[in-house]
């Protein structure tokens, strides 16, 4: 494939919103791709600032969905026991510790296909409590109806996370218990309630480059595209459908970050699951490629995450600062 290089800044270029344009980006020589991504990044963000989020699992395991990557699925024996929804007080204690450690956003995840209304009352109280601590709030609870989204908005919810995971074509290889349109319908309910969208995907699940381009195109073509885009590298957990997958090449991960930055210029692009496996050098490349958000803390739902001390040392080494 022949791709014309553009050594000059691309401020006048429209962001790629089609699969073909994003596929062409992914095929660029890495220096050119990172140059273009860094150029776009600097037009919209301070390149030395990183937004910090912390994620807490408020209800773990026993999920009826069969997402092939997820150890919380009841379809797999991955050693994750089911638990009940947490009480409000320990959640707010965790949020305060996260705030004191430097997190600006507190995200709460529950392993549900969709929340029941009586559970949503407790989640709404958690959202209100976290908001009162002066933090941005985010939840991921599965599929939402419009009235449930409105209830969360009234409680003070800033972001709702609901990932597309992969391209529409590859989706059925990973999940069979809900269809792509179900995810789009939830995103529409969230938008309709006036809540910001946090939506991304996972790479390294056996998809090809065309599927990665398809995922990014599906995200970029949302109107508007998500304010927050988590890019996850598969954490292969023994016992899940994808437990035997080989780790993704870190350079492929960097390429995906860069293409996401160019395709969605004003989004926060977040390094999410799989970051623990990345070297400091690979993470530095991700920040150069336009990543400007991380999850901060020891655990992401049920998988490990780089320790706070390692993140602090990396930020100091790279001259990066937490977003104020």
C-alpha positions, 0 to 999 in steps of 0.5 A: 500500500502506498501512502503519501507522507505529509511532513508539514502540520495537518491543521487544515486536514479534516480528521479521518472519520472513515475506515479507509482513512483510519486504515491508511493512518495505521499503515503509516511509518511510525515516525510520521504517524506519531508526528501527525498525532502529536501535531493534532494533540498539541492543537487541543491539549497541553502535551505535558498534562495527563488526566488521572482516573481511578476505577472501583468495582462496586459489584464484581462477577456473576455477569450473564453476558459472555464477553470472551475477554471478561473474567467476570462473566458467569460463562467462564470459570476464571476464579472471580466469585460473584459479589453483591453491590457495595454499600455506599460508605466504603465506595465514598471512602475509596473515592476520597482516597483516590482524590487524595492520591491525585485522581480527578475522576472516579469511575465505578463499575458493576458487572451487570447486563443492565442495572435493576431500578432498585440497584440504580437508587444506590448507585445514584447515591454513590454518584452524588456522594463522589460528586460532593467530594469535588470529583468527576463521576463515571459509571459503567453498569451495562445497558441503560434505558433512557429513563435510567440515564436521566436518573443518573444525570440527576444524581450528578453523573458526568460520564457513562462508560459503555465500550463498543469493544471492537469492529461491528464485523468482529464483534460476534466472535467475542460476544453473543449475548447482545448485539452491536446495536444494543451498545449503540442504543445505550450510548444514544440513551446516555447522550439523550440524558446529557451525560458525557460518553466514555467509549472505546475498545480492546485490541489484541482479541484476534482482530486484524488491522481492518477491524481496528480501523473499523472500531476507531471509525465506529467511534469517530463516526458517533455524533458527537464522538466520545469525550473519553476514549479508553484504549485497552490491550487484552489482558488474557485471563486463564479460564476465559474464551480469550485466555490463550491469546498472545500479548499484543505488540506494544508498537501496534498498541501505540499505533492504535493510540495515535490513530485514535488521537487523530480521528478524535482530536478533542477526546481524552484518549486513555491508556486502560487495561493492559498498561501494566504489561507496557514498559516505561518506554512503550508508555512514553511512546503512547503519550507522544502518540496523544494519550492523555489519560490513565487509570491510576491505582492498583486494580482495574475491576479484576485485573492488576494495574501499575502501582501508584509509585511506578506511575509517579516515577514515570511521570517525573521521568517524562516531565508529565504533570497531573491535570489540575 
